[in-house]
Amino acid sequence: MKEQKILRETYSVCPVCLKKIKAQVVEKDGKVLIQKECKEHGSFSDTYWSRADIYHKAEEFKKPSATPFKDNCPAGCGVKDCPNHVSTTVMSVIDVTNECDLRCPICFANAAQPPDLYEPTQEKIWGMLQHLKKQEPPPLAVMFAGGEPTVRDDIVDIVKMAHELKFMILLATNGIRMSKDPELVKKLKEAGLNIVYLQFDGLTDTPYEKLRNAKLLPNKLRLVELCREHDIEIILVPTLQGGINDNEVGDMIRFATKNVDIIRGIVFQPMAFTGRTPDYVSRENRIDNSLLAQRIGEQTGGMIKEEDMFPVSVMVPPLKVMNSFLQKAWPPFTPTPYCGLWNWILVSKERSTRFTPINRFLKYEKFMSDLKKLNRRIKTKKISKIEIYLRLLFASMTSLDWVKVHREAGLLNAMKTLVKIHTDPSYDSLGVIRRRLLLIGCMAFMDPYTFDVERAHHCVIHYTTPDNRIIPFCVYNMFYRKQIEHQFCIPRIKAKQK
C-alpha cells in the first residue's frame, strides 16, 4: 500500500449535518479520494475517481484554482449574487412540478405524490423564462423537469412559451405518458420541443425493476418510435449503478447507434446519493467518471477508448472561435474537468454497430493547438473575420486524417462541415453528418459525500427558481430543493390522484 499524496485542498460538507468543512483530494493506491472530517460526526472518505490516471489526464485540459474559494458557498447561493461563480448558464433547468407517476427508490428529487404541490403557474414560468433571456449571455437551452413534467396538462403551453423566446427546449421525462399518448407527442413537436431527455436505464427489465419498481422498457421503445414519427430528437439518460446496470453500458451505446437517425446522444448519470437514493443502494458500488470511461472501453471492444473521453472544457477553444462569428456570444463550457467526460462518435455508413470517436479523424492535439493560437490573435482584435476563416481552413486542412475522412464523410463535405460549425454553429451546419453523429457523455453529479466547492463555482447547469434565483444543479438538489419547494408550494392541496 502506497502512502497517499495530497493533490489539492478544497471545501466540502459533512454528509450528516451538511456543515461546510475543509477537505482534501488525495491519491492513494491508484485512486483519487475526497477526505474530510467533521468535529461532530467524524471522518469521511469517498471515491472521487477510481482511476487516478484518467483523473490526471482530464486535468490537463483545465487546471483547478490554486487555492480553494473562502466564501460562504453553498450558503446563500445564487449565481448572479456570487462574486466567485466562474461560469455562466449553458442550460437552465426549470422544475414545473414535484408530482410524478412513478415512485423510483433512487429519485434524487424525492418526487412522488406530495401532500403539498409545487407547481409554478404559467405566468410564473413565463417570468422565469424572460429572466433567463435577459442574462448576458442567455443560456442556450432550457430543460423542463420535475417530478415528471408531463403530468401537467398544460405542458404543451409551457413548451410553447419557451419556443416563443427562441430557447432550445429539452423535456426530462420517464416517457410513460408520452409513450401512451401519440397525440401529446405530436402537440409537443408542434409547440417547439427539440429534445426528449429520456430516462433510459437499460435494455433488459432488471434495471427498471430495481431502479424504478416497474417494467418500463416497452414504454421507452414505443416512445423512440413515436419520436421518430414526429422527428423529435432524443437523448438517452441512464442512471448508472454498479452491480445493477453498469454491465449494459455497451448495449445502450449500440442501441443508440442503431437509432442514430433520431437519437442524438446518450448521457450516463452515475448515481448521486441524494434524495431517496442513500436508503436504497450502496456507495461501495458507486460508478464515477473514470470507471464509466473504463466500462465504455471494455464494452465497445475498444471502439471508444478511455483516452477518447474528454472533459467538457475541451470545447472552450472551438467556442471562442465560434463566438467571433456570432452576433450574440454563446456561454462558455467551463465546468471543472471533474464534472464529466464527453465525446462525439460518427456512426459508420456501412454498419451501425461500427463507430469512431471524432478525435480520431484529425490530429487532435495539433488542431486544438492551432485554435488556441488563433484565439490569442482574436483576443488582440488585430485580425479580420476573413483571416480567422482562412486560418481555420488551414488548420482543418493540415489536421484532418484524409484517408479516414474520405472513407466515412468525404473530404469536401468534411472540410465544409468543420469550417461551418465554427463560423455558423447550428444543427444545420452539420449537414448530412448530423444524423450520424452521436454524443457520448458522462455527468457525475455531486452528493454530500463528494461535494467540492471548486465544482460548484464552475457549474454551467443551473436551476431557475420562481423568485428568479439561479442555483447550480448539484447545489440545488443537495441544499435548496426542499426549501424552494416548501416556499412556493400550494399548501394543504393534495396532488391529483392517479
Secondary structure, 3 states (H helix, E strand, C coil): CCCCEEEEEEEEECCCCCCEEEEEEEEECCEEEEEEEECCCEEEEEEEECCHHHHHHHHCCCCCCCCCCCCCCCCCCCHHHCCCCCCCCCEEEEECCCECCCCCCCCCCCCECCCCECCCCHHHHHHHHHHHHCCCCCCCEEEEECCCHHHCCCHHHHHHHHHHCCCEEEEEECCHHHHHCHHHHHHHHHHCCCEEEEECCCCCHHHHHHHHCCCCHHHHHHHHHHHHHHCCEEEEECEECCCCCHHHHHHHHHHHHHCCCCEEEEEEEECCCCCCHHHCCCHHHCCCHHHHHHHHHHHCCCCCCHHHCEEHHHHHHHHHHHHCCCCCCCCCCCCCCCCEEEEEEEECCCCCCCEEEHHHHECHHHHHHHHHHHHHHHHHCCCCHHHHHHHHHHHHHHHECHHHHHHHCCHHHHHHHHHHHHHCCCCHHHHHHHHHEEEEEEECCCCCCCCCHHHHHHCCEEEECCCCCEEEHHHHHHHHHHHHHHHCCECCCCCCCC
